[in-house]
Amino acid sequence: LVNEPANVMTPRAFAEIAVQIAAESGLKADVLDEDRLAGLEMGLLLGVARASAERPRLVVLRYEPARPATAAVLGLVGKGVTFDTGGISIKPSDRMHLMKTDMSGGAAVLAAMKALAALKPDVTVVGVVPLVENMPGGRAMRPGDVVRSAEGKTVEVLDTDAEGRLILADALWYARQIGATHLVD
């Protein structure tokens, strides 16, 4: 996944692959589109994605054993920025082509969930991957903009290349909403 070019590995394409892997592995999958993200008021994730023609997604995978040994739910959250220009705080161009790898955390969560389904541990695990492109454009966040998280906190964006912490904040909040009691990001 990480080696695919950014025009192929878009947020939508990653989400489709995740759903396919879930079906093959026996995991439960849910993909939240832009409308559902807006309904949850995920302003940080939506703010980062605002300038891209590729719409954001939030992938949720769930592994549930037949008899969990504990009520604890492990939450794995990985960054899925399928291409990161830095937004308005644009990165230097000399190595920007490598920014297709900014979704490697999300790819690692997907791989871990597939492995968990094969290993069948006795603990429930949810994997959450926020997927966006961080692009410049007329609708892009600007340094100094204030956005609101799903948790209700406001964030002043001083550098639009800080997209990872923004999308992860909304994703971590959502992981807690769906029952994760122990989080790893």
N, C-alpha and C positions, 0 to 999 in steps of 0.2 A: 504493500500500500504506500509506503513512504517513498518508494522509488518512482511511482507513477508521476507523470507531469501534472501540473496544477490544472490544466484545461481538461484533464480526464478525471482526476480525483477531486471532484467538487464536493461540497457538503452533501448534496443530494446523492451523488454516486457512492460516497462513503456510507451513507445511511442505507442505501439499497444493498450494498455488500454486507453490512452488519445484519440486516434482516435475513438475508440468505444464509449467512453463517449460523444465525440463531436457529433458523428452521432446520438446518442440517444437524445441529448439535443438540437440539432439544431444549434450547433456552427460550424464554419468553422475551418478546421484543416489542417495543413501542417507539415510534418516531414522532416527536412533536414538531410540527411545522410552524411557520411564522405566525399563523393565526393563533395556535395554541400557546405559543411563547408569549404573544401579546396578551392573551387572556390571563396568563400567569404574571403579567407585568414584569417580565424579565428584561428590564431596560438596559442592563449592562451588556448582555449578549446581543440584544437587538441594536444597541448603539454601535457596537463594533461592526456589525454586519450591514449597517445602513447604506453604505456607499456601493456595495457590491451588487452586481446583477445576479449573482448566485445567492439564493435565499438561504437563511440559516436553518439548521436542524438541531435537535437534541435527541440523541439516541439513548435509549434505556434498555439494557439487557438484564434479565433476572434469572439466576440459578436458584432453584429451591429443591433441597433434598427431600426424600420421602419422609424421613424422620430426623429433623434437625436436632443436634445435640444441645443447642442453646437457642435462646430467643434473640440473641445478638444477630445483627445483620451487618455484614461487612460491605462497605461502599467503596468502589474503585472509581475514581474520576480522573479522566485524562483529557488534556487540551487537544482540540481538533481544529487548529487553524490551518486550513488546506492551502492557503497562500497568504503570506504576510509581507506586504510592502512597507509596513509601518504606518499606514494610513497617511494623514496629513504630515505627520512627523516622519517623512519617507526615509527609508534606509538608503545607504549608498548602493549604486547599481552594480558594482563590480562582483558581488557575490549574492545578489538578490535571487538569482535562479535557484539557490539552495533553500529558499524560504518555503518551498513545497514540503519540507520536512517538519514544519512547525505543527504538524498533526501527529507526530510520532508518539506522543503520550496517549492520544486517543487510539492509535493503532495498537499500542501495548495493552490497553484496557480490553480491546476487542480480542486480542490474542489470549490474554489471561482468562477471559470469560469462556472462550472456546476450550481452553485447557481444563478449566474447572468442570465444564460439562463432561469432559472425558474422564477426569479423575474422580468425580463424584464425592467430594468431601461432604461431611455432615453439617455444614454451615450454609446459611442462606447468604448469597452475594448478589449485589446489584452493581452494574457497571453503567456509568453515565458519561457520555461524550458530547460536549457542546461543539458544534461544527459551524464555522464561519470562514469567510475570507475577510482580511483586513485591507481594504483598498482606499485610495484617495478618490475624491469625486465631489460633486456638488452637494451630495447628501451626507458626506462624511462628518464624523465627529471632529470638532476643532479643539485645539488646546484651549482650556478655559471653560469648555462646556461642562454642564452638570447633568448627570444621568442618575436615575433611581434604580436601585436593585430590587429584585423580587422580594427581598427581605424588608424593603422599605427604607433602606439607608441611601443617602445621596453621596455621590462621588464626583469630585471635581477632577476632570481629566486634564492633566498637565502635559502628558506625552501620549499621543495616540498609539505609540508602539508598546504601550503597556497593556495590550489587548488580552494577554493570557490571564492576568489576575482578574480582569473584569469578567470574562466569560466563565472562568472557574468559580468565581464567587456565586454567580447565579446557579451554576451546575451543582455546587456543593449544597446550596440551599435546597435545591430540588431533591437531591439525594436524601437529605434529612426528611423532606416531606413524604417521600415514598418509603420511609422506614429504616434507612441506614442509621445504625447506632455507632458504628466505628468507621471512620473515613480515612482513606488514603488517596492523596492526589499527587 
